[in-house]
Every structure is written in C-alpha cells, then in structure tokens.
Amino acid sequence: MKRVTCFEAAIRSTAELRALLRRAFTASAAAPSCSQARRDAQALIRTIEIELARRAPRL
C-alpha cells in the first residue's frame, strides 16, 4: 500500500480519505504480522486519522 504524506492527505476530500482509510484497514488486516506491508498500512491509517481529526468541526 502506497504511503500518503500529510500534504497529500490535506488535498484529498473527506470522502476520498474515508475510502482510503477503509482500504488501509483491509490491507493492515490482510498483511502478515510484523511485516513491512502492515507497518505501511498502519502508518497510512495514522496519517489519515490525523487529517480527519484536523477537519472535525470544533465546538
């Protein structure tokens, strides 16, 4: 799974990020434990979650 930088995540729409997050979860679950593929998927998940949290409406 290709890594996405913070900048790349910032220019994508929320719908695109949610779809990418779903694919990253699937890739993480399918990859063998302690593999580079799982680490890449988990890094992507963290990046997307940070960007989605940044976009969340504030009170």
C-alpha positions, 0 to 999 in steps of 0.5 A, a space after each residue: 500500500 502506497 504511503 500518503 504524506 500529510 500534504 497529500 492527505 490535506 488535498 484529498 476530500 473527506 470522502 476520498 480519505 474515508 475510502 482510503 482509510 477503509 482500504 488501509 484497514 483491509 490491507 493492515 488486516 490482510 498483511 502478515 504480522 510484523 511485516 513491512 506491508 502492515 507497518 505501511 498500512 498502519 502508518 497510512 491509517 495514522 496519517 489519515 486519522 490525523 487529517 480527519 481529526 484536523 477537519 472535525 468541526 470544533 465546538 
